[in-house]
Amino acid sequence: MPDGGRIKQKVGPLDLEYVRKGKGKPVVLLHGGSGPVDSAPFVAKLAEKFDVIAPVHPGFGGTPIPHHFDNIGDLIFAHFDFLEDMNLKDVALVGFGLGGWVAAELATTQRERIAKLVLVDAVGIKPGGVFDRDIADIFGLPQAEITRRTWHDPSKAPDIAKMSDDQLAMLAIERTAHAAYVWEPYMHNPKLKHRLYRVKAPTLLVWGESDGIVATKYAEAYKSMIPGAQLKVIAKAGHLPHLEQPEEFVRTIVPFLS
């Protein structure tokens, strides 16, 4: 079984990169707009119990984004093909933010392939009305405000002032890719909330109590749309509980995945 560095998988015209660690039941991690999570401490903990597979969205982590990729549908189909080409079955799908949106979409269509679904501070729905701000405008707010909304403890946020030129360039490229996937309509698919009844995999939503990007009331709305879904809120965490409270995050999801 491959383990360690990134591996390339031919997915249609794409060379989709992924990292694979551990042994056991397959757990696929779909990262959010903050970038790949394969080197995060919680991944190593999960790999002690599961076969962890962490693909990289095209346009993130130094990977190219095809010129025709301009909305979430392109990303959904890329991961649909990845699951199929890797012959992944009876898989647990864990999605973070943007990746949670992709995971939710896949769970409505790949029902025979997905055994468990975990949505971590996911976007993808719009429970409110046209003029309700359900999801913070991460592309319009000042960076200081984005940091405050993202982290319970802003001191844990990456310090942009200390980043190298290469790191800043990567950040800008990933921000552009993120915008391409979520810009129109902003951070949601108007049809998804009407399709979530199709999710038959046991579902756990995990949310940071201090999330200022999508608040816990957004999580409650998401939960109400998925049959039998559970919601666990992690204290002292914002939009990235898997990074801000990694030990508590692992303790929360391992019993469910097992």
C-alpha positions in Angstrom: 0.0 0.0 0.0 1.5 3.4 -1.0 2.5 5.5 1.9 4.4 8.7 2.6 4.8 11.4 -0.2 2.4 12.5 -2.8 1.2 10.0 -5.5 -0.3 10.9 -8.9 -3.4 9.3 -10.1 -4.6 9.7 -13.6 -8.2 10.9 -13.4 -9.5 11.5 -17.0 -7.2 14.3 -18.3 -6.0 15.2 -14.8 -3.0 14.0 -12.8 -4.7 14.2 -9.4 -2.2 14.2 -6.5 -2.9 12.5 -3.2 -1.2 11.3 0.0 -1.9 7.9 1.5 -1.0 6.8 5.1 -1.9 4.0 7.4 -4.0 0.8 7.1 -7.5 -0.2 7.8 -10.9 1.1 6.6 -10.5 3.8 3.9 -11.0 7.4 5.0 -10.9 10.0 2.3 -10.1 13.6 3.4 -11.3 16.4 1.2 -9.5 19.6 2.3 -11.0 23.1 2.5 -10.0 26.4 1.0 -7.1 26.8 3.5 -5.2 24.1 1.6 -4.1 20.5 1.9 -4.2 18.9 5.3 -2.0 15.8 4.7 0.8 17.1 7.0 -1.5 18.2 9.8 -1.0 16.3 13.2 -4.6 15.0 13.2 -3.9 13.0 10.0 -1.1 11.0 11.5 -3.4 10.2 14.4 -6.1 9.0 12.1 -3.5 6.9 10.1 -2.9 4.9 13.3 -6.4 3.4 12.8 -7.4 3.9 9.2 -6.2 3.9 5.6 -6.1 7.7 5.2 -6.3 9.0 1.6 -6.0 12.8 1.1 -6.3 14.1 -2.4 -5.3 17.6 -3.4 -7.8 19.8 -5.2 -6.4 21.0 -8.5 -5.0 24.5 -8.0 -3.9 23.8 -4.4 -0.6 22.6 -3.0 1.3 23.6 -6.1 -0.9 21.6 -8.5 -2.2 23.1 -11.7 -5.8 23.9 -12.3 -7.2 23.1 -15.8 -8.2 26.2 -17.7 -11.8 24.9 -17.9 -12.2 24.5 -14.2 -14.4 27.4 -13.1 -17.0 26.1 -10.7 -17.7 23.5 -8.0 -19.1 21.0 -10.5 -15.6 20.5 -12.0 -14.2 19.7 -8.6 -17.0 17.3 -7.7 -16.5 15.3 -10.9 -12.8 15.2 -10.4 -13.3 13.5 -7.0 -16.1 11.3 -8.3 -13.6 10.0 -10.9 -10.9 9.7 -8.2 -13.1 7.4 -6.1 -14.1 5.4 -9.1 -10.6 5.1 -10.6 -9.1 4.2 -7.2 -11.9 1.6 -6.8 -12.7 3.0 -3.4 -15.8 1.4 -1.8 -17.3 1.3 1.6 -15.4 4.6 2.2 -15.7 7.2 4.9 -15.7 10.7 3.4 -14.5 13.5 5.6 -14.8 17.0 4.1 -13.6 20.4 5.5 -15.2 23.7 4.5 -15.1 23.6 0.6 -14.3 19.9 0.8 -17.3 19.4 3.0 -19.5 20.8 0.2 -17.9 18.4 -2.3 -18.4 15.5 0.2 -22.1 16.4 0.6 -22.6 16.5 -3.1 -20.9 13.1 -3.6 -23.0 11.6 -0.8 -26.2 12.4 -2.7 -25.0 10.6 -5.8 -22.4 7.9 -4.8 -24.7 6.4 -2.2 -23.4 2.8 -2.7 -19.8 3.8 -2.4 -19.9 6.0 0.7 -20.3 4.3 4.1 -19.9 7.3 6.4 -20.0 11.0 6.0 -18.3 13.7 8.2 -18.8 17.3 7.4 -16.5 19.7 9.2 -17.6 23.4 9.2 -18.8 22.7 5.7 -20.3 25.2 3.2 -22.5 24.3 0.3 -26.1 25.3 1.3 -27.9 28.6 1.8 -30.5 28.1 4.5 -31.5 31.8 4.7 -33.2 34.2 2.2 -31.7 36.2 -0.6 -30.5 39.0 1.6 -29.3 36.9 4.5 -25.6 36.6 5.0 -25.3 32.9 5.8 -21.6 32.7 5.0 -19.0 35.4 5.7 -17.6 37.1 2.6 -14.0 35.8 2.9 -13.0 37.5 -0.3 -14.2 41.0 0.7 -13.4 41.2 4.4 -10.1 42.6 5.7 -7.5 39.9 6.5 -7.7 40.8 10.2 -11.4 40.2 10.3 -11.1 36.9 8.4 -8.5 35.7 10.9 -10.8 36.7 13.8 -13.7 34.8 12.3 -11.7 31.8 11.4 -9.8 31.2 14.6 -11.0 31.0 18.2 -7.4 31.9 19.2 -6.1 34.2 16.4 -2.5 33.7 17.7 -2.7 30.2 16.2 -3.2 31.6 12.7 -0.4 31.5 10.2 1.5 34.8 10.3 1.5 36.2 6.7 4.2 38.7 7.7 6.6 35.8 8.3 5.9 33.9 5.1 8.5 33.6 2.3 7.8 35.0 -1.2 7.2 31.4 -2.4 4.7 30.8 0.4 2.9 34.1 -0.4 2.8 33.2 -4.1 1.3 29.8 -3.2 -1.3 31.5 -1.0 -2.3 33.8 -3.8 -2.7 30.9 -6.3 -4.8 28.9 -3.8 -7.0 31.9 -3.1 -7.6 32.3 -6.8 -8.4 28.5 -7.2 -10.7 28.7 -4.2 -12.6 31.7 -5.7 -13.0 29.9 -9.0 -14.7 27.0 -7.3 -17.0 29.0 -5.0 -17.6 32.4 -6.5 -20.9 32.1 -8.4 -23.2 31.4 -6.6 -21.2 32.3 -3.5 -20.2 29.2 -1.5 -23.4 27.2 -2.2 -25.4 25.2 -4.7 -29.1 26.3 -4.6 -30.1 22.7 -5.4 -28.1 20.9 -2.8 -30.5 21.5 0.2 -33.2 19.9 -1.9 -31.1 16.8 -2.5 -29.6 16.1 0.9 -32.5 13.8 1.7 -30.8 11.4 -0.6 -27.8 11.0 1.8 -28.1 7.5 3.3 -24.7 7.2 4.9 -24.6 7.8 8.6 -23.6 11.5 8.9 -21.7 13.4 11.6 -21.3 17.2 11.4 -18.4 18.6 13.4 -18.3 22.3 14.1 -16.1 24.8 15.9 -18.1 26.6 18.5 -16.5 30.0 17.6 -16.8 29.6 13.8 -17.4 33.1 12.4 -17.4 31.9 8.7 -20.4 29.6 9.0 -21.9 29.7 12.5 -23.3 26.8 14.5 -26.9 27.8 13.4 -25.7 27.1 9.9 -24.6 23.7 11.1 -28.1 23.1 12.7 -29.7 23.9 9.3 -27.4 21.5 7.5 -28.1 18.8 10.1 -31.9 19.2 9.7 -31.6 18.5 5.9 -29.7 15.1 6.3 -31.7 12.2 7.6 -30.4 11.0 11.0 -27.4 13.4 11.0 -25.6 14.1 14.3 -23.9 17.4 15.3 -20.9 17.7 17.6 -19.6 21.1 18.6 -16.0 21.5 19.6 -15.2 24.2 22.2 -12.4 26.7 21.8 -12.3 26.2 18.1 -13.3 28.3 15.1 -13.7 27.4 11.4 -10.8 24.9 11.6 -11.3 22.7 14.6 -9.1 19.9 13.1 -6.2 22.4 13.2 -7.1 24.4 16.3 -8.1 21.4 18.5 -6.7 18.4 16.8 -6.8 16.0 19.7 -10.4 16.8 20.5 -11.2 16.5 16.8 -9.8 13.0 16.6 -11.6 12.0 19.8 -14.8 13.2 18.2 -14.6 11.5 14.9 -12.8 8.2 15.5 -15.7 6.5 17.4 -18.0 7.5 14.6 -15.7 6.3 11.8 -15.0 3.0 13.7 
